Amino acid sequence: KKNKVYDSRQGCNAIIETTNNRLISACSTTRVPKGVEEIGELAFRGVVLTQIEIPESVNRIHERAFNGSEILSAKIDKNNSVYYMPDGSNTLIEKATKRLAVAFHNPTITDDVEIIGKYAFSHCRLPRIMVIPEGVKEIEEDAFSYTTGIANVFFPKSMEQIGRSAFAYSTIYTLDFKSPLKEVESYTFKRCNNLQVVSMPEGTEAIRSGAFAGCQRLCSVTLPNSLKQVDKHAFVGTPCNDAIRRLLDKQ
């Protein structure tokens, strides 16, 4: 109780930085007490909880705050001014940006989401089929990295950008694009070892370095006429890399 830097107030069983009210370390019996303003990066990493309640006072949840955690259900104070949780979604969304910031156990992406944030689903176990709803415009970097269970991903017409490493090291098997991405950024699908067939839609203009690097089973790739640039190492470490390089060298 004499520690001037950290506290564990109200019997919360967590470590909190006293001056800025930031919860920085949690465990399986942690409760987020009223007055906490921030949940720090990796604070709940790997923590298993039946339920968590986010109080009104929380105004910032740092990236990867719940990385690799297993939290069966979550609630948020209805008076929280920064985040809200659609009924049954088990996700936290930023009110001002419509950005899905955190996904908990068995999450659902609701129709009001426009951005899927960094690390939002990283290390989650997801349903086999993931349908990204219309209205989502952007998936930020590492949003679905290291996810398991996920096999089929359906992207909406509204999708404009998918960030670096967004699906890296995930278990995806097929991709379905309803409209083109102007470019596939670096490492977007790196080491997706179940991915076998990729068909990029007409309108795609660039595939950046490492976009499909190390996809060990990727043996069939369809490239559109609109493609202007494929970086040298875009498909490095895949069975089709040499064939793609030969094809592009002839053009």
HELIX and SHEET records of a PDB file:
HELIX    1   1 ARG A    9  GLY A   11  5                                   3    
HELIX    2   2 ASN A  241  LYS A  250  1                                  10    
SHEET    1   A 5 TYR A   6  ASP A   7  0                                        
SHEET    2   A 5 ILE A  15  GLU A  17 -1                                        
SHEET    3   A 5 ARG A  22  SER A  25 -1                                        
SHEET    4   A 5 GLU A  38  ILE A  39  1                                        
SHEET    5   A 5 ARG A  60  ILE A  61  1                                        
SHEET    1   B 2 VAL A  48  ILE A  54  0                                        
SHEET    2   B 2 GLU A  70  ILE A  76  1                                        
SHEET    1   C 6 TYR A  83  TYR A  84  0                                        
SHEET    2   C 6 THR A  91  GLU A  94 -1                                        
SHEET    3   C 6 ARG A  99  ALA A 103 -1                                        
SHEET    4   C 6 ILE A 115  ILE A 116  1                                        
SHEET    5   C 6 GLU A 138  ILE A 139  1                                        
SHEET    6   C 6 GLN A 161  ILE A 162  1                                        
SHEET    1   D 3 ILE A 129  VAL A 131  0                                        
SHEET    2   D 3 ASN A 152  PHE A 155  1                                        
SHEET    3   D 3 THR A 174  PHE A 177  1                                        
SHEET    1   E 3 GLU A 183  VAL A 184  0                                        
SHEET    2   E 3 ALA A 206  ILE A 207  1                                        
SHEET    3   E 3 GLN A 229  VAL A 230  1                                        
SHEET    1   F 2 VAL A 197  SER A 199  0                                        
SHEET    2   F 2 SER A 220  THR A 222  1                                        
END                                                                             
